[in-house]
Amino acid sequence: MDKRSVTEIPGTPAAAVEGLAGWAAFERDLAATLNVLKDEILVISSRAKNRYVQFNARHGQGIFAETVSNAYLGPDERLDEAQVEALVALGWCAPTRLPDEPSPTRPPRGSPNFFREFPTPFSCADVARLATRTLAEVHGISSSEELEYTAFDDPGHPVTLPGLHVARAAAPAPSPKRGTQRRGLAPFVRLRAQVLAAARNVSGFGELEYDKDGDLSIPVGGRAGWLRPYKSPFMVRVHTCLASGVVADEDLLGEIHEANTRLSLARIIYTRGSLFLSVDIPAAPFNPEHLFQAVTALANLADEVLNDLKLPAAGRGIAERTVN
């Protein structure tokens, strides 16, 4: 059982929040909302600036909470030294890694954001108190009316939380291509949301978003990696760069062909002087666990493939993406 409580925390002063107009009701609503989360992600953010708290709830395990760090803030909106000290004083743990560094375990331990783990059993009032004071006292949000929320489940389906009494952020409507019916886009839009949610969970990057090419950049072991959902065929491609600046002669191309005949799931691709290792995941239906397995498999296979091809492990780190 996931033992949670929405009662007040003995010894925790309530005056700090109750002294801020309108925040006491928000804190109570948030505690009640956290109590009904099972396996969902909730993000509460400012409408006017890049300030947020987010919660990754896992039924029977607890809640992994985060609030934004300077890793995701521009030069004009960075947290100053006093705000950083205030976050730590409230009980947040300082960021443990940069956004482009891999998460060593799953679920992530540590974060590029300020974070706090609340393992079961935990108090929802305690979590709500921390979030409310963070938004009001550190991030300088004057009223809960300035907030909005997004929430979704593990597969990426939107979740509505009416008890939170905060406006739900409007999701941008997809722009159908000319001649394409909107109804035909719905499954692919859903797949993109599912892949995004799964990628955030696998990587630990809570602010991960698609780039202009439709890719998600995540680490694969110690290498750069990318995810891309495809509409036709309906699948997700996971690939990582093995090496760049490779001149492929006939012998190497022959070795790549032979290696591909031995690989059961992954395949080696040579294009424009770079070698990639790739796996395609069927997405009808999409299973987030398959994505985690594909990323893990590529990370484990990478060195083996390079040794098989007698190439140095020169592909570690960021490389130019050339696989389409």
N, C-alpha and C positions, 0 to 999 in steps of 0.2 A: 504494500500500500504506500502511496505517496502521501506521507503525513505532513499536512500543511495547516497553518492556522492564520486567521486574519485578525487575531487579537493584538492588543498593544504589547510592546516589548517592555517587560519590567526593567526599570532603571533607565529607559530611553526618554530623554526630555522631549515633550511634544510642543513646548512653547516656540521652538525655533520655526516650525512650520506653521503653527496656528497663528503666529504673529504676522504671517504674510497673507494678505487678503485673498480669499478664494482658493488657497492651496490646500486647506484642510479637507474640503470636500473632494478635491481631486485625489488626494492621498488615499482617502477611504475607498473611492471608486477604483483606483488602481490596485489596491490590496485585494479587493473583491474580484477584480478581473484576473489578476495573477493566480488566484485560487482556483479558477475554472480552466486555466490553460492546461493542455495535456502535452501534445507534441507540436507546438506552434511557436512561431517567432513573432514577436511584437516589437515594433519600432515606434517610439514617440519622439517627435521632432518639432522644432520651431518652424513656423511658416515663413519667417523672415530671414533666418540665418542658419548656417550649417551647425546646429547644435542638437544633439539627440541623446537619448538613452535607448538601449535595446535589450531584449530578453529572449534567450533561446531556452525554451522550456522542454524538459524531457521527463515524461511521466515515470515516476518511480525513482528518478535520479536527482532531480533538482532543477535549478535555474542558473544559467550562465549569463551574467549581466555585463553590459559594456556601456561606456560613454566615450564620446569622440575625443581623440587625441590630436596633437599637432601633425601627426602623419597624414591626416586627411583634411588639414586646414591650410588655406592659402596664407601668404605673408601678411595680409591685412586683417586676418581673422584669427590669428594664432592665440592660444592660451598664454597668458603671461606667467611669470614665475609665481606670483601670489595665487593665481587660479590653480596652477599645478599643485602647489602646496596645499591648497584647500581641498582638492580632490583626494589627495593622500590622507589628509586629516579626517575626511569623512569616511574613510575605509576602503577607497578604491586602491587596487594594486596598479603600480606603474606599468606602462607597456613593456613587453618582454622582447619584442622583435619588430623589425621594419615590415611594411606591407609586402615587400618582394621576397621576404625570407620564408622558407617553408615551415609549415606546422608539423612538429615531429610526431604527434599522436592524434588519435581521433576518438572522442571529440577533442577539440583543441584545448590544450592547457596553456594559458597565456594568450596574449593578443597584441596586435599593433595598437589597439585602443587601451584606455584604462578599463580594468575589468575586475569582476568580483564573482566568485563561485559561491552558490548557496546550495550545498548538497542536502538531500533529504535526510532527516526532517528539517524543514526550515519554516520561518515565519514570513508570510506574505506582507505583513505590516512592516517588518524590518526592511524588506526589499523596496516596498513602496516609499518608506521614509527616506531611504538613501537616494532613490531616484528623484523624489520631489525636492529635496534639499539641493541636489545637484543641479536640477533645472533652474530653480529659483535663485539660489545663493551663488552658484559658481558661474553658470551660463547666462545669468542676468535676464532671464525671461520673467517679465513683470506679472503675467497672469496666465492661468491655464487656458484661457480663451485664445492665446496665441499659438496653441499647440495643434497638431494633427497627428494621426496615427496611420500606420499600415500594419497589417497582420496577415500571415499566410501559414498554411500547414506544410508538412514535409513534402508532399508532392507539388507544392507551389500554388495551391488553390487559395484565393483570397478568403479571409476570415473576417466576419463582422462582429464587433464587440460593443453592442449598444450600451452596456452597463458602464462603459468608461466615460461616457458623456463628453467626449472629445471628438471633433470633426474628423471624419475619415478622409485621408488624402485621396484626391481624385486620380485614378489611374489613367495615363495617356492612352487615348484610343489609337489602335493600330491604323496605319494608312494603307489601305488596299491598293495594289497596283492596278493600273488601268486595265479594264477587261476582266478583273478577278472579282468574284463575288465575295462579299464580306463573310458569308457563312463558311466558305472554304478555308478562310484564314484561322478560324477559331481553334482547331486542334493544334496548329503550329504555334499560335500565340500561347496556348496552354503549355506546350512542350518547352518553349523558351523560359517561361516562368518556373517550370519544374526544374529545368537544368540549372537555372540561376540559383534557386534555393539550395539544390544539392551541391553546387560548386562552392557556395558560401560556407556550407557546412563542412565540406571536405577540406577547404583551404584555410578556414578560420577568418577569411576576409569578409567582414560583415557589410562593407560598402562596395563589394565587387559589382561591376556593371559591364554590359556588353560594350565593345568598342565599335567604331564606325563600320567595321567589316563584319560585325556580327559574331565576334569571337570573345571568349572569356579567357583571360590570362591567369593561369595558376601554376604553381611549382609542381614538377613531377620529379620526385626525389630531389636532387640538387640541380636539376636542369629547368630551363624555361619550358612551359607547356601551354597548350591552348585547347579549348573546347569549342565546338561549333555544332549547333543543331541544324539538321537538314530537313527540308520539307519533302523532297522527292529524290531518293527514297527517304522515308521517315526514320531518321536515325540521328545519333550523336557521334561525332568524330572526336577522338582524343589523340593528340600527337605531341611529341616532344622532339627537340633538336638534339641529335647525337653529335654532329660535328659540322663545321662550316669551313669554307675555303678548301674543299676537297676536289681534286682533279680526278675524275673517274676514267680510267682506261678500260680496255676490254676485259682484263683480268678482274678488276674490281667489280665491274658490272656483272660478270659471270658469278662472282662470289655472292653478290647481293641476290641474284636470282636463286642460287642454291640455298642461301639462308632463308629466303622467303618460302621455299618449298618445305623447309623443316619447321617453320613457325606455324603453330596451329591457329592463333587468333590475330597476332600482330603482323604487320608487314613493314618492310623497309622501303622508303621512297628516297630516290636521289633526284634532286631538281636544283638547277642553278647553283651548283657548287656546294650544296648542303645536303646532309643526310638526316632524314626524319624517321622516327619509329611511330607507327600509327595503329589505332584500334578503332573499329566502327561498332557502335552499340545499337542494336535494334531498339526502336522507341515506341513500339505499339504492342503493349504499353511500356512507358518509361519506368524503370526501376532505379531509384537513387543508389541502391547498393551495388548495382552493376557499374555505375560510374566510379564509385570508390574502388571496386575491384580492378577496373581498367587502368586507373591512375596508378594503383599499386603494382599491377603487372608490368606496366611500362617502366616504372622506376626500377623494378627488379631485373628486367630484361636488358636495360640499356647497356650496362657494362659488359654483359655476356655477348651481346651482339657486336660491340666494338672490338672485343677480344677475338671474336670469331672472324671478323673482317680484317684483323691485324691493323687497326687504326688507333691512334692515341685518343684518349678521352678528352678531346679538345672542345666538346660542345657544352661544357658546363657553364651556366650563367645565361644571360640574355643573348639571344641570337635573332637575326632578322627572320621573320616568319615568311615563308614563301609557298607553303602548302595551301592549296585552295580546295 
